């Protein structure tokens, strides 16, 4: 199940002394970056700046051995978030980061709190910071790279490293990712787990490393346990060494951590313990001088450069690898092993003392290594070896803006999604070839069946479809390297993690993809954080939530989404649409696809419904110019669907509520009240247009004049299948009286009529609201 790292010695050219010198300088620079931000740089606000010197210290040996011995230019690394200063220190020594940035940690425009591809001045492979998401990102990066290579014939090779804090293994998203069947085939994955047995508040009492190792092994991973360093291994080989090993193996994490804080005298008293091997241990450690005893108890495998080197050399590359590197949090710092050292900061006196121990000058903290020294030459050679050629992004494919069909009959916006994708394969095959869809075991129930049958399911190798000759099989599951649909297990966080990495291939390998993820709308909130983080990291994708809202009436409250429309407004880097008609789905989807895969691109969220709607209600103009005008309005956020001769009230409705809005308008007209009906397709775009009109941000505002012209301003009733505050701001466009209808409580099972009535979004409720406001 678990293999110990083989013993090894480093080559003399970059052997122990040279790597140790670099290791010491990296530790100093990382500590100094945090120290300067907190104790040197002026801080007029007095607000804590923060940083994690102890978390950095436990990673220094791991990263020194990796960067200066094993990393290759084609490899990618996801950093443990709290150890970002170590990355900055390494890149500074390699000449990738200018010295002027070392004093800017957590300063405006400076080094970010956690590694960021989009905001850091330092080269970063993966954005991290949200616990568990950065750890799993290389899994989805590996899948995305393989997809690009198999499907397009481009993209690099290389390992995908995750430097993971042991506390991150508490995240359920980590295990959802590890257990996905596709992951066991990714031999390029390497996780290096910084096993320092501490969390933010304490020493974790029952971390059970062996159990964690077993879980990785059961998932098909190669597991390497890097527990003890050379000093301890030598002690174990002496008489009494077996007893010492058993004593350390069996003691609890807190007891071991306490030993790290002990003097040599205290160690001689505590280490033997009360067990049967105590006498043998006492005799063994009596032969060791005080400095050697103190050094030995801290000599774990994650700080032994030779052991790390051997562990990296033993990676198989035929299956994923997990290296459990036992470390000391705060290693070589005055706070090492202390239970509350997570955010502790060294004092100025302690930094001066550390500088003396590490052979640097505290008054000149940013000293590099002498260029003519062995360490300086190794830095230069490593920098040259790791230098990557700049990726030149290929422009995304040209997409049509209008396929040209005008839907008739009764249809749902959910069904329109699959129809548009199939139309795209005929109208724009080059663009369709860049589309990749992802779903969590809901392909057929979200109307992707036709698309999946057309393009096939992506797999790194072709698999036999044993149901291909079954005449009753409607969805054909043909798995092959040329497929364009990827299905993960029922784990929404996995889906959006992959979606983010598929959406970042334009910047990683210069090859833009057009990724679309489909999931049930009630579960968007579950997936929101990792998807949002993917957008932050530069991953551009389309997330489709369907079916949505209380329109999914018989399913009941747990499956009736309420807040997703407002999430669409609030999510940065994303345009949200809730189309009412099939033609609106086509236009908004094509517009969203056109925004993917480029430096100034954006993601999109489409909220679709299973509510069948009469498509003739859309009244799509037949004149080409008028049709194009309608299309532009749909994409911009709203259009005037029905125009009264003398309006007395305006009803602004969105998505599945359009039939109720039109029915209410008919009844109000019969009562002598003229009604304008506005179909809102994107409240977020309307909100940005309003801010632009107010001079609060740059952007167009013309859509407000066309959908809500001041000359037709009347009291306003808004209605949607979601929370009413989503559209409440529309009344501020023309400063009119308003009433907002929507869903404010968990739903009920029932017929659509009963459920709409229960929530007050039926035609009766809209009529009453209009009359009340008048």
N, C-alpha and C positions, 0 to 999 in steps of 0.2 A: 504493500500500500504506500509506504513512505520510504524514500531513500535519503540517507544522510549525504550531505555534500562530500565528495571525495577530497581527501587532503591534497594540497598542492602548494607549490612555491612559485612566486612570481618571477618572470625573467629578469635578469639583472639590469637590462637596458631601461626598464621601467618598473623595477623591483620595489621592495619594501620601503627603502629610504626615499626614493623619488615619489612614489605614490603617497607615502606618509606626509611628505612635505606639502604636496598639493592638498591632501585631506585636511591638514592643519590650517592652511590658508583659506580653504573653502569654509571651514568651521568659523574662523575669525570673521571673514567677510559677511557671512550670513548673520552672525550675531551682531556685527557692527551695523548692518543695514537696519535691523530692528532697533538697536540702541540709539542710533542717530535720529530715527523717526520719533522716538519717545523722549529722549533726554538731551538732545543737542539742538535739533531744529526748533525754532521759535514756535510756540503754540498759544497764540493769543486767546483762543476760545477756552482753553483749559480742558477740552474734551479729550478723553483717553484715545490715543492713536491705536495702540494695540500691536500685536505681533506675537510670534510664537517661537522664542529662541530654543526652548526645550524640544519642541516638535521638529525643529530644523536639525538639532544636534543628533537625534536618533537616526536621521536619514543620510548624514554626510558620508559615512563610509560606503553605504549602499550605492550612492550616486557617484562617488569618486571612482569606485571599481567599475561601475557600469560605463560611465562616460569615457574614462581614460583608458579602458582596456577592451570593451566589447561593443559599444554602440557603433552603428554604421549609419551612413547618410540616409539610407532607405528606411530605417527604423523610425518609429514614432513613440513618444512617451507621454503618458498622462500623469501629471504630478499630484502627489498628496498635497491638498490645498494649503495646509498650514506650513508646508516646507517650501513655499515659493521663494523665499530669500536664498535658499540653497541653489535653486535653478539660476537665479540672477547672479549669484557668486560664480557659478561654473561658467555661465555665458560671458561674464566679464573677463575671466581668465582666458577664455577662448577668443576674446576680441569681438564678440557678437553684441556686447552691450557697452555703451559709452559710460565712462566713469561718472559723468554728470548725473546719471540716473540713480546711482547707488544711494544718494541722499534723499530720494523722493518717494520712498515707500509710503503708500497710502496718502500721498500728497496729491493735490489737484493736478491732473495731467501727467502724473508720475507712474511709478510702478504700482500696479493694482494690488489690492489686498490678497487676491487669489489669482492664479494664472488665468489670463484672458486672451484668447486669439484675436478678439476684436478691439481691445482697449490697451493692452500692454505694449510698451515700447520694446519689450524684450521678445525674442522669438519664442513662441509657445505652440506646441503641437495640439494640445487639447485644453479647452477651458475647463476649469474645475472650481470647486467651492461649495457646491450643493452636495452634501454627503451622499455617497453612493453613485451619483450620476457620473462624476468624473471617472470613478473606478470602472464603470461598465462601458464608458464611451469607446474605448479601443475594441471592445467586442463588436460593436456596431460599425466602427471604423473598418475593422477587418472584413466584415461582410460587405460593406459598401465598396471597398477596394476590390474584393473578389468579383463583385457584380460588374464593376467598371471594366475589369480585365477580361472577364468571360464574355460580356455582352458587347463591349465597344472595342476591345483589344488594346486598351491603354491602361494607365495606372501602374504604380510601382509594385515591388515586392517588399519584403522586410517584416521584421517583428513588430508587434504592437505591445508595448510595455505599459502596465499599470502599476504605479507606486502607490500602495494602498495602506492607509492606517488601519490597524487591527480593529479599531472601533467602528470603521465603516462596514465591517462584516455584520454588524447588527442590523443593517438596512435590508429590508425584505426585497428591495429592487435588485440587490446584488445576487440573491439566490434565485430570483425569477430569471435573471439573465443566465446564470451559470447552468441552470437546469434545462434551458431550451435545447432540444435535440441537435440543432444545427451547430451549437457552440463546440461540442466535442470534436468536430471535424476541423476546427481552426487551430492548426499547429503553430501558427505564428503568434498566438497569444501567450504572454508571459506576465503573470502577476507576481510582484515582489511585495510581500506583506510585512510591514514594519511592526513586528510583534513586541511592542514595549509594554503591553499589559496595563496601560493606563488610559483612562478616558479624561474628560474635561475636569471632573470633580474628584476622581479617586483612582486607587489601584483596583482594577476589576478582579474580584475575588475568585471567580470560577470561569476563567476564560476558556479552559478546556481545549488547548491547542490541538491535542491529538484528535479530538472529536471534529474540529474544523478541518484538519488535514484529511480525515476520513471522508468528510462530506465532499471535498474536492475530488478525492480519489474515486468515490462512488459515481461522480459525474463524468468520469473518464479522463481526468487530468493527471499528468505527471506531477508528483508532489515531492519536493525536496525540503527536508528539514535542516535548517542551518542554525543549530542550537548553541554549540560551544565553540570557542576560539582555541587557538593553538596552546595558549598558556594553560587553560583548564584541561585540555586533552592530554597535555604532558603530565599534569598532576594525576589524572585518572589512571595513567599507565604505571604509576608508582604503587608500592605497597600501601594499602589503605585507600587507593583511588576508587575502587569499586564502591566502597562504602560512601565516599564523598559524592560520587555521581548519583547513587541512589538517594542520598540525603537531599541533594539539590533538586533532583527530579520529583521527589515526593512532597517537598515543602510547598505551601500555598504561595500564591503570587504576592500577597501583602508581606508575608514573612521574608521572602527573597528580596522584595523591594527595600525592606527595612535594613537588610544587610548592606545594601549599596550605600547607606548613610553612615555606616559604622567605621570607627577607627580600627586599626589592626588589633589592638588590645580587645576591643569589643567583639571583633570577629572570632578571635581565639576562644572567647567565652561562649558565643552563641552558635557558631557553626557546627560543632560536634553534635549538639542536640542531646536528646535523652534516649535515643534508640540504641539497639545492640551494636551498631557500628561506630558509636561515639568515640570510643577509646582509639580505634584505628584512625579515625579522622583527626583526633587531637594529636596523635603521634605524627601523622603526615604533615599537618600545618605547622607543627613545632619546628620542622626543618626549614621552613621558608622565612625569609626576612620580611619585615613589615611592609615595605613598598611593593614587593612581589605578591604578597598575600592580598593586599588591597587591589592591586591591578588584576589579579587572577579572578577574583569574585565578580569583577565587572567585564570579564573577557568573554562576551557572548559572540556567537558566530556572525551576527549582523554588523559587528565592528572589526572583524578580522579580514583584512584585505585579501590575504591569500585564500582563505576559505570562500569568500565571496567570488573571487576569480575562478576558483574551481567549480563552484556551483553554477555560474553562468556558462562555463565551458561544457557542463553536462546536460544542458537543455537539449531535448530530443528533437524538437520541431516537427514531430509527427502527430502530436496532440497538444492541447494547451498545458501550460506548466504553471504551477503555483510554488513559489519559493517562500517558505516561512522563515524569515530572518529575525531571530531573537535579538532584541536590542535593549538599550537602556535609554529611557526618555531623559533628555538633557545630558547625554553622555559627554564627559570631560568638562562640563560646566559646574559651577558651585551648586546648582540646584538639581543635579542628576539624581533621578530616582525619587525625588520628593513627591508625595501624593498630590500636592497642589501646584505643581510646577508648570501646568499647561500654559498659562498666560503670564507667568511671573517674568519679571524683567531684571536683568543684572544691574547692579548699581555701577556707578562710574568707577569706584574703587575695584569692584569685582572685574570689570572690563579691563582695567589696567593690569590686574593680576593675570587675567587670562591672556592678555597680549604677551606678557613675559613668558608664560608657559608655551605659547604657540610660536614664539620667535618673530613677533611683528611689533610695529611701533604704534601705540595708541594715539599719538599725536598726528600720525599720517595714516589713517585707518584704511585708505583705499590703495595701499601699495600692492602692486601685482608681484609676480615672480620675476627674478632677473632673467632677461632673455637669453643670456649665455650660460645659465645654469642648466643642469639636467632636467629639473622640473619645468623650467621655462621652455626648454626645447620640446619636452613632451606636450606641453600645452599648445605650442605652435604646430606640432605634428598632428595632434588630435583635431585642432581647428581645421587644418587642411583636409584631413580625412573626412570630417563630418560636414564639410561645406556642400550645400545642395545647390543644384542649378535651379534658377527661378522658374516656377511654373507659369506658362503663358496661357491664361484661360481662353479656351475656345468659346466664341460667342454662342449663346443658346440658339436653338433652332427658331426659325420664323413660324409664327402661329397665325392661323386665320382669326379674324375677330368675329366672324359670323359665318356659320356653315351654310345657312340659307334656308333651312327648312322652317316651316311654321307649324308647330304641333297643333293637332285638332283632337277632338274627343275628350275623354277624361283620363288624366294621368297624375302621377305623383312626382314631386321633385326628386325623391329618392331614385325612382326608376329612370328619371332623366339623366342621372349621373352615368349609368352604364351606357345609355344610348349615345351620349356625347362622346364617350371614349371610343366606342365603336365607329362613330362617324369620323372621328379624328384619324383613325387608321386608314380611311379611304381618302379623306380630303387633304391630309397633311402627314403622309407616312413617315417623313424624316422626323417630324416633331413627335409623332406617336411612338417612334422607336426609342425616344428618350424618356417616355413616361414609365414609371415603375410604381405599381400599387402595392400597398401593404395593408394587411388586416389581421385581427386576432381571432381567427376561426369564425368569421361572420361574412365570408365572401358571398355566399348565396343569399343570405337574409338581408344584405344591403345592396342587392341587385348588381353585383359584379360578375355574376355567373357568365354572361355572354362575353364579357371582356376576357375572363380567365380562359374560357374555351378558345377564344381567338388567339391569345398571345402565349398561353401556357404559363406554368409555374416555374419560377427560377430555382435551380438547384445547382450546386457546384459540380454535380455529376448526374448523368441521366439515370432515371429510375423507371422500372417497369410499371405501367398503369394496368393493374390486373383487372380493372373494371371497364377497360376500353371496349370490350365486346359485349357488355351488358346493355341490352336495349333499353332498360328502364333507368339507366344512369343519365341524368341530365347534365350535371356538372362534371366535366372531364378533367381529371387531375393529372395533367401531363407534366412531369417534372424534368427539366432539362436546363443546361447552361444558357440557352437562348430565351428562356421564359422571362416574363416581365411582371409577374405577380409573386410577392413573397408573403407567405402566411406564417405567423408566429403562433405560439400557444396563446391561451387566454390570459395575456399579461399586457395590459395597456402601456405600462411603463417601458416594456421592451419595444413595443411598436413605435412609440414616439422617439425612443432613443435611436432606433435604426433610421427613422424618418429624418432626424436631425443630421445624421452622418451621410445619408444619401443626398441630403440637401446641401452638403458641404463639399461634394466632390469637385465642384467647379473651382474651388480655391485650393484644395489639396492636390489634385492631379490635373487641373485644367480642363476637366470634362464635366460639363453641366448635365445634370439629370433633372427630370420633372417628377418629383416624388409626391404621391397622393396616399395618405393614410386614411382608412375608413374604420370607424368604431361607433358603437352605440352612443348617442349623444349624452345620456345620463352619466357615462363614464369618462367624459372629457375632463371633468374636474379631477378625477383620479390621475389622469395622465398630464395634467396641465403643467406641473412644475418641471418635469424633464423636457417637455416640448418647449416651454418658455426658455429653459436654459439652452436648448439646442438653437433657438432663434438668436439668443444672446451670443452664442458662439459662432454665428454666421451660417447656420444651417437653414436654408430656405425651402419650405415645403408647404403642402396644402393638407390641412386636417379637415376631414368631412365627418361631422357628427350626425348620425341618422340611425334610426328614427328619433324624432325629438318631440318634446313637449307633451302636454296633456292630450294632444291629438292622437297619441298612442293610447287611446282611452282604455281598452280592456286590460292592458298590461298593469294598470294600477300605479300607485304613488311612487314606488321605488324606481320605476322605469320612466317616470315623467319628469324630464329635465325642466328646471325653473330658471336658474341663474346664468346659463351658458350665453344667452344673448348679450348680457352686460359684460361678461368676461371678454367677449369678442370686441367690445368697445375699448376695454381697458388694457388689452394685451399689447405691449410695445412691439414694433416690427411686424405687425400683422394687420391685414385688412379682413374684416368679417362681413360675410354676406348671409342673408336669409332670404333666398328667392321665393317668390310666390308661385311662379309658373315655370313650365319646362323650358321655355325660351329664355327666361331669366337665368336658369341654371347654366344653359349653354353659354350665354354671354359672360356671366360672372366667372365661370370656370375657365374659359379661354383667356379672359383678362388676367386671372390669377396665375395661370400657367405662364403667361408672358412676362410675369414679374420674377420668375425663378431663375437661378443659375447665373447671377451677375453681381458685380460689386455693389450696385445700388438697389438690389432686389429686395423683395419683401415676401413674407409668408402670408398665407390666407387660411381662414376658417370658414367653411360652408356648413350651415345648419339646415339640414334637409328633413322632409316630412314624408310620412306614409299616408297622409290625408289626400285622398283623390279629389282633384279639382277640375272643373270644366275649363278647358284651355281656351275656349272662345271668350271667356271673361277677360282675357288679357287684351283683347282688341288690338292685336299687333297691326300697325299701319301697313298698308299694302304698297304705298309709294316708297321707292327706295330711299329717298332723302329723309322722309318722315320715319322710316324704319331705323335708319342710322341714327337719327336724333334720339329715338326711344332707346336704342342700344347704349348710346353714350350716357343717357340719364340712368339707366339700370346700373351700369358699371360705376357711375359716380355716386349712387346712393339712394335715389328716389325718382319717381315720375308721377305726374298727374294722370291717374288712370281714368277718372270720370270728372267732367267739368260741368258745373251747374250754370244755368243762365244767370241766376242771381243768388250767389251762395250766401247762406245764413250760418252755416257751420262747416267745418272741415273734419273729416275722419281720416286719420293717418294710421294705416294698418300694415302689418308685416306678415309675410309667410302664409301659414295655413289659415290665418284669420281674415284673409281677403274676401272669401265668400260671405262671411258674416257681415263684414263692413259694407259690401255692396247690397246685401239684403236689407240692412238697416237703412242705407241711403235711399233705396226704393220706397220704403215705408215712410221715411221722413218727407220725401218728395210728395207722396200722396197726401201728407198732412200739411203741405204748403211750405215746407222748409227746404230750400235749395241746399244741396250738399256737394262739396268737392271731395273726392276720394283720392288720397295720395297713397301710392304703394311704396313703402320704404323697403329698400333692399339692403342698405348698409347704414345703420345708425352711427357707426363709428366714423365713416367718411363724412356724414352730415355734421357730426360734432366737430371734426377738424375743419370743415368748411366754415362753420360758424366762428371758430377761433380765428381763422384766417380773415374773415370779414371784420372781426373785432380788432385786427392788427396784432393778435397774440402769437401767431405763428405764420410761417410762409406757406402758401399753397393756394389753389383755386377755390373760389366761393360761388362760381356761377350757378351751380346746381341749386342753391337756395333760391335764387331769383326765378328759376324755372319750375321748381317743385312747390315752393312756398312763396309766390310773388306777393310783395307787399300790397299791391293793388287789390288782391283777393283775400287779404287777411281777415279771418273770422275766428270766433271761438273754436277751440280745437279739442277733439276727442282722439286719444291714441289707444290702440289695442294691439296686443301681440300674444302669442302663445309662450309667455315667459314673464319675468318680473316686470311690472309696469314702469319702474323707474328708468328702464332702458330707453324709452321714448319720451320721458317726461320733459327733457330739455328742449324738445322741438317747439314748445310754446314760447321760448325766449327768442326765437328767430324774429318774430314780429310782435313780441310782447302782448300775447293775447291770453284771455282766460282759457283754462284747460282742465280736462279730467283725463286721468290715465288709467286704463283698464289693463288687467293682466293677471298673472298667477302669483299669489303670495303665500300659499300654503301647500303642503303635500297633497297629492291628488288622491283620487278614488278610482277604483275600477268601475266600468259602466259603459254605456253607449256614448258616442261623442256628444250627442245632444244633452244627455244628463250631465256629463262632466263639464261641458261648456257652461251650462246653466249654474252648476255648483260653484264655478269660479267667477261667474259674472262676466263672461266674454262672448256670450251668445248674442244674437241679433236683438233680442228684447233688451238686454242690458245696455247695448250700444245706443239704442233708441232712447231709453230712459236717461242715459248720461248726456246725450245731446240736448234733450228737452230741458233737463235740469240746468245745464250750463247756459241755455238761452234764457 
